[in-house]
Each structure stands twice: as structure tokens, then as C-alpha cells.
Amino acid sequence: MRKLSKINWAWIGAGIGVIGGYWYWKEIGCVTGTCPIKSQWQTMVPYGAILGYLGADLVQSACKNRADLS
């Protein structure tokens, strides 16, 4: 369990966000091409990476704070 706590989960979350951003563009994205963010995969992939990084970092810090309180 100690080795799992040393992993920087935020970067794993960013990788999952990249995949999620590409999938969102491919499956749901803007059909007409008039949407500035969703119309190109080059903009959706970084947005997904940022959201994945922030989400995973938030969960990691919350778990760390919870473990410190115990």
C-alpha cells in the first residue's frame, strides 16, 4: 500500500482525461463545426487532460488529508 501512495495520481488522471477528451470529441463533439471548443480534437484533448489532472489531484489530496486525520 505504501508504493501506491508514492504514485502521482494526477498524471494518471491527465492521461485518462486525454483519452476522455478525444472520446468526447469523436462521439459527442460538435457536428456543424461552429463550436469553437468541441469542433477540433486538438482543443478537446488538452481540456480533457486539464480536467483529468485537476480531478485526480483533488481526489489524491482529499485522500491524503483523510489519512493524515486518522
N, C-alpha and C positions, 0 to 999 in steps of 0.2 A: 504494500500500500504506500510505502514511503516513496518508491520510484514514481508512482502516479502523481504524487503531489509536486514533483520537480518538473513535470512537463508543463510547458507554457501552452495551456489550452486555448488561449486567444488566437494563436496562429493556426491551430487546427480548425477553430471556428471560422477563421478567414478563408481557409481552403474550402470548407463546406459552403460558405457564403458565395464563393466564386462559382461553384457548381450550381448553387441555387439561383444565382443571378443569371447565369447562362440558361438554365432550365426555364426560368420565368420569361426571359426574352423569347425563347423558342416556342413555348407552349401558350403563353398568355399575352405577350407583348403587343404593341400597337400594330394593328392590321393596316391602317391607312398610311402610316409613316409620318403623320403630322405631330405625333407626340415627341417632344424633344429628348426625353429621358429613355422611354421604353422602346423607341424605334430602332436603336442600334445596340448590338451586343457589346460594343466597346464601352458604352456608358453603363449598362446594366451589370456587367461583371465587377467593376470597381465598387459600385454601390452595394452589391451583394457581399463583397469582401469586407467592406467597412462595417456593414450591419452584422455580419458574422463575427468579426473581430470584437466589436463592442459588446455584442450579446454574450459571447463566450467569456470575455474578460469580466463582465458583470457577474456572471454565474460563478466564475472562479474566485473572485474577491468575496462574494457573499458566502461561499462555502468555506473559505479561509477564515473569515471573521466568525463564522459559526463554530468552526473547530477551535479557534482561539478562546471563545467564551466557555467552551466545555471544560 
